[in-house]
Amino acid sequence: MKIFISESVAIYEPEIAEVSAYIKRSRRALVVTGAGISCSSGIPDFRSSNGLYNLVKSRHPSVVLKGAELFDATLFKDPNKTKCFYTFMAELKTLVSSAKPTATHKFLRNMQSEGQLLRLYTQNIDDLELALELPVVQLHGTLATVKCTLCSSSYSFSKEYQDEFREGNAPICPKCEAAGAERMLLGKRQLAIGTLRPDIVLYNEDHPDGEKIGHQQCSDIKRRPDLLIVLGTSLKIPGIKKFIKLAARTVRNSKNGITVFVNKTPPTKEWDNVFDYQIVGDADAWVSMTEAKLQDKAALAAAWTRIQNRKARQAEEEDDDEKENRIAPVSPASVTTKKKRVVEVKGQTTLDNYKVTKRTRTLKSPSRNGGIGKIVEAK
């Protein structure tokens, strides 16, 4: 079901109330967020006229670099592109440091306070969840720290490091530097010294905590979540796509479980059978309407009644379809007494007086919930 917030409120108000009714009853919600929930936090679009991409180009005019390449680990193979990356990260850190949590962040914090939030996964690196002390699994790392490219030591992303990054330079790792100085005093040969980089995960590199996150995701799936909300992401990353599809199947198999997608742009057709509700619009706008509905007991009760009535009608229709598709057994006597006339039709054989069709592949009849029902073969 698709809901476009840009339309008249009267058109989508019933569906917003239904989603709110499901949220009200949820006790184990999984939430996945992307950059779309931080748009109102004070972090401008990277691609705008005064965005970070243009700022980096002005600092490094001789370097040809696409915006997407700034988040790809292969850039470290090119010293000039690496400088652009460090400048970009320094400016992004400035924006993130002054950003404030959005209405969507606060809505998720309220879910946590009510004991409804099983887990929050975010693709964002802006750390706005931490400002609200909201427990979160950071799928793409964080701008709160920097790490050594050699020994993996971690340090706070201080202003000192930020200033060096802004000039396109990578700070020396303090631990590696201290170890090198000690070896020099002992008369030992010098070893390689690592440099620092922002503690984020780029495309084409492994997440250092990937195994731990994988175990967490499996654990959350086993706890049988009853609600999945995906907010502010266009669903392009293969890893998160796989997790969302698995979580969606688990949620939809639970009693009263639903899946919800909220983003300014609709998902591709790939997701049509994954999300029960696709809400196309601003995340904060959806939150505002949802919070109002959660306070309206009459609207919630009416929405829940509609949901239950619709489920009852669907169950009746499925039962009727199943009865119509049921094939009556044919007695051996009737088979032997009736003449079989074979008619060839484009690779399939139809036997007159039989209600079966033999094809080169097995014919499967639909069952409830779109599963596989009876397998019918000609004999």
Residue pairs with C-beta under 8 A, 6 or more apart in sequence:
1 15
1 276
1 277
1 278
2 266
2 278
2 280
3 12
3 15
3 16
3 277
3 278
3 279
3 280
3 281
4 12
4 280
4 281
5 12
5 279
5 280
5 281
5 282
5 285
5 286
5 289
6 280
6 281
14 303
14 306
15 277
16 279
16 286
16 289
16 290
16 293
17 293
17 296
17 299
17 300
17 302
17 303
18 277
18 303
18 304
18 306
18 307
19 258
19 260
19 277
19 279
19 290
20 290
20 293
20 294
20 299
20 300
20 303
21 293
21 300
21 303
21 304
21 307
22 227
22 256
22 258
22 260
22 307
23 29
23 111
23 116
23 227
23 229
23 290
23 294
24 294
24 300
25 226
25 256
26 116
26 226
26 227
27 115
27 116
27 226
28 116
28 118
28 223
28 224
28 225
28 226
28 227
29 111
29 116
29 117
29 118
29 225
29 226
29 227
29 228
29 229
30 118
30 119
30 121
30 220
30 225
30 227
30 228
30 229
30 247
30 251
31 108
31 111
31 117
31 119
31 120
31 121
31 228
31 229
31 230
31 231
32 120
32 121
32 122
32 123
32 228
32 229
32 230
32 231
32 233
32 240
32 243
32 244
33 104
33 108
33 120
33 121
33 122
33 123
33 124
33 230
33 231
33 232
33 233
34 122
34 123
34 124
34 231
34 232
34 233
34 234
34 263
35 123
35 124
35 232
35 233
36 231
36 232
36 233
36 263
36 264
36 283
37 102
37 104
37 105
37 124
37 231
37 232
37 283
37 284
38 99
38 102
38 124
38 126
38 128
38 232
39 45
39 102
39 232
39 282
39 283
40 102
40 103
40 282
40 284
41 99
41 100
41 101
41 102
41 105
41 126
41 128
42 95
42 98
42 99
42 100
43 95
43 96
43 99
43 126
44 50
44 51
44 52
44 95
45 51
46 52
46 53
46 67
47 53
47 67
52 88
52 91
52 92
52 95
53 67
53 70
53 88
55 91
56 65
56 70
56 84
56 87
56 88
56 91
57 63
57 65
59 84
59 87
59 168
60 80
60 83
60 84
60 87
60 168
62 80
63 80
63 81
63 83
63 84
65 75
65 81
65 84
69 75
69 81
70 84
70 85
70 88
71 202
71 203
72 202
72 203
72 204
73 202
73 203
73 204
73 205
74 204
75 81
75 82
75 84
75 85
75 202
76 82
76 85
82 168
82 170
83 168
83 169
84 168
86 164
86 165
86 166
86 167
86 168
86 169
86 170
86 197
87 165
87 166
87 167
87 168
89 143
89 165
89 198
89 200
90 162
90 163
90 165
90 166
91 166
92 143
93 143
93 157
93 162
93 165
93 198
94 162
96 125
96 126
96 127
96 143
99 126
99 128
100 128
100 131
101 109
101 128
101 129
101 131
101 132
102 128
102 283
102 284
103 284
103 287
103 288
104 231
104 232
104 283
104 284
104 287
105 128
105 129
105 131
105 132
105 134
106 132
107 287
107 290
107 291
108 117
108 120
108 129
108 134
109 132
109 133
109 134
111 117
112 120
112 134
112 135
116 227
118 220
118 223
118 225
119 135
119 137
119 216
119 220
120 129
120 134
120 135
120 136
120 137
121 136
121 137
121 139
121 217
121 240
121 243
122 129
122 136
122 137
122 138
122 139
122 140
123 139
123 140
123 233
123 237
123 240
124 138
124 140
125 138
125 140
125 141
125 142
125 143
125 200
126 143
127 142
127 143
127 144
129 135
129 136
130 136
130 144
137 213
137 216
139 201
139 207
139 213
139 239
139 240
140 200
140 201
140 207
141 198
141 199
141 200
141 201
141 207
142 199
142 200
143 157
143 198
143 199
143 200
144 156
144 157
144 199
145 154
145 155
145 156
145 157
145 199
146 154
146 155
146 156
146 157
146 161
146 171
146 196
146 197
146 198
146 199
147 153
147 154
147 155
147 196
147 197
147 199
148 154
148 173
148 175
148 176
148 194
148 195
148 196
149 170
149 173
149 194
149 195
149 196
149 197
150 173
150 176
150 192
150 193
150 194
150 195
151 173
151 175
151 176
151 194
152 208
153 173
153 174
153 175
153 176
153 194
154 199
155 161
155 174
155 196
157 198
157 199
160 171
161 171
161 196
164 170
164 171
165 171
165 198
170 195
170 196
170 197
171 195
171 196
172 193
172 194
172 195
172 196
173 193
173 194
173 195
173 196
176 192
176 193
176 194
177 193
179 191
180 190
180 191
180 193
183 189
183 190
183 191
184 190
201 207
201 208
207 213
217 243
217 247
220 247
221 246
221 247
221 250
224 250
224 254
225 247
225 250
225 251
225 254
225 257
226 251
226 254
226 255
226 256
226 257
227 251
227 257
227 258
227 259
227 260
228 244
228 247
228 248
228 251
228 257
228 258
228 259
228 260
229 259
229 260
229 262
230 244
230 259
230 260
230 261
230 262
230 263
230 275
231 262
231 263
231 283
232 262
232 263
232 264
232 283
233 240
233 263
234 263
234 265
234 267
235 241
235 244
235 267
235 268
235 271
244 274
245 274
248 259
248 274
248 275
250 257
251 257
251 258
251 259
252 258
252 259
252 276
258 276
258 277
259 274
259 275
259 276
259 277
260 275
260 276
260 277
260 279
261 267
261 271
261 275
261 277
261 278
261 279
262 279
262 281
262 283
262 286
263 279
263 280
263 283
264 280
264 281
264 282
265 280
266 278
266 280
267 275
267 278
271 278
279 286
293 299
293 300
293 303
294 300
318 368
318 369
321 366
322 367
322 368
322 373
325 365
325 366
325 373
327 355
327 356
327 374
327 376
328 355
330 354
330 355
338 353
339 352
339 353
340 351
340 352
340 353
340 354
341 351
341 352
341 353
342 349
342 350
342 351
343 349
343 350
343 352
347 359
347 360
348 357
348 358
348 359
348 360
349 357
349 358
349 378
350 357
350 358
351 358
351 378
354 378
356 376
356 377
356 378
356 379
357 363
357 376
357 378
358 377
358 378
362 375
362 377
363 375
363 376
363 377
364 372
364 373
364 374
364 375
364 376
365 373
365 374
365 375
365 376
366 373
367 373
367 374
